Amino acid sequence: MVRAIILVKSPKKLIAARLRKITSVSDSFPTSGQFDAVAIIDVETLVQIKDVANNIQKISGVERTETMVEVQ
């Protein structure tokens, strides 16, 4: 299992709720600061992280993302 955190920049309200609808997103919540929301994802392989990030970037209003992979 691979876990990653994707930071999302989007001025859209309720972006965290939209993130939770994406497969593999185990949790998401709004944040203050440079990014507007965080998505925590759990996948089987590193390649799947890219797929989830691409799906997040396709959401209307998402300006940019930054992905951090958990290191164990």
C-alpha positions as CSV (number, residue, x, y, z in Angstrom):
1,M,0.0,0.0,0.0
2,V,1.3,3.4,-0.9
3,R,0.0,6.6,0.7
4,A,0.3,10.1,-0.6
5,I,-0.9,13.6,0.2
6,I,-2.0,15.8,-2.6
7,L,-2.2,19.5,-1.9
8,V,-4.8,21.3,-4.0
9,K,-5.0,25.0,-5.0
10,S,-8.6,26.0,-5.9
11,P,-10.7,29.0,-5.2
12,K,-13.9,26.9,-5.5
13,K,-15.9,26.4,-2.4
14,L,-16.5,22.8,-1.3
15,I,-13.4,21.5,-3.2
16,A,-12.6,19.1,-0.4
17,A,-16.1,17.5,-0.8
18,R,-15.4,17.0,-4.5
19,L,-12.1,15.4,-3.8
20,R,-13.7,12.8,-1.6
21,K,-15.7,11.5,-4.6
22,I,-12.5,10.4,-6.4
23,T,-11.6,6.8,-6.1
24,S,-8.6,6.1,-3.8
25,V,-9.1,9.4,-1.9
26,S,-9.5,8.1,1.7
27,D,-9.9,11.6,3.2
28,S,-9.9,15.2,2.3
29,F,-10.3,18.5,4.1
30,P,-10.1,22.2,3.5
31,T,-7.0,24.1,4.7
32,S,-5.8,27.6,5.1
33,G,-2.6,28.9,3.6
34,Q,-1.1,28.5,0.2
35,F,-3.3,25.5,-0.6
36,D,-7.1,25.2,-0.2
37,A,-7.5,21.5,0.4
38,V,-5.6,18.3,1.1
39,A,-6.5,14.9,-0.3
40,I,-5.0,11.7,1.3
41,I,-4.8,8.8,-1.1
42,D,-4.1,5.1,-0.6
43,V,-3.2,3.1,-3.7
44,E,-1.4,-0.2,-4.4
45,T,1.4,1.2,-6.7
46,L,3.2,4.4,-7.3
47,V,1.9,4.6,-10.8
48,Q,-1.7,4.9,-9.5
49,I,-0.7,8.1,-7.6
50,K,-0.2,9.8,-11.0
51,D,-3.6,8.7,-12.2
52,V,-5.4,10.0,-9.1
53,A,-3.4,13.3,-9.3
54,N,-4.5,13.6,-13.0
55,N,-8.1,13.1,-12.0
56,I,-7.9,15.8,-9.4
57,Q,-6.4,18.2,-11.9
58,K,-9.4,17.6,-14.2
59,I,-11.8,19.0,-11.6
60,S,-13.2,22.4,-12.6
61,G,-11.5,25.2,-10.7
62,V,-8.3,23.3,-9.7
63,E,-5.4,25.6,-10.4
64,R,-2.5,23.3,-9.3
65,T,-1.6,20.4,-7.2
66,E,1.5,19.2,-5.3
67,T,2.0,15.6,-4.4
68,M,4.0,14.2,-1.5
69,V,4.5,10.4,-1.2
70,E,4.8,8.9,2.3
71,V,8.3,7.4,2.8
72,Q,8.6,4.4,5.1
